[in-house]
Structures are given as C-alpha cells and as structure tokens.
C-alpha cells in the first residue's frame, strides 16, 4: 500500500482493504511524518491500530 491508498503489490479482500484505507485516512499525517523519519534514518513512532 502507498500512503495515498494505492495497492502496490498483492491484494486484500474488500473488507480488509476498507479497514486499511479507513486506518490510513485517520492516520495520514502520522504516516507521512513516519515516512519523513524513515527517509532521514530516524526511528519511527508507533501509530495506534484501528479501533
């Protein structure tokens, strides 16, 4: 999955894909911040699971 919700490889069942997309939308800023941390070889911050 990309940060914008595109499936890059493989596939998920529709329900699972919906849950992943919901979670990614709710945590988009956190995901982008972690992407920047990863690019700078810094430790990532845990992102809470979907509740």
Secondary structure, DSSP 8 states (H G I E B T S, - for coil): --TTS---SS---HHHHHHHHHHHHHTHHHHHHHHHHHHTT----------
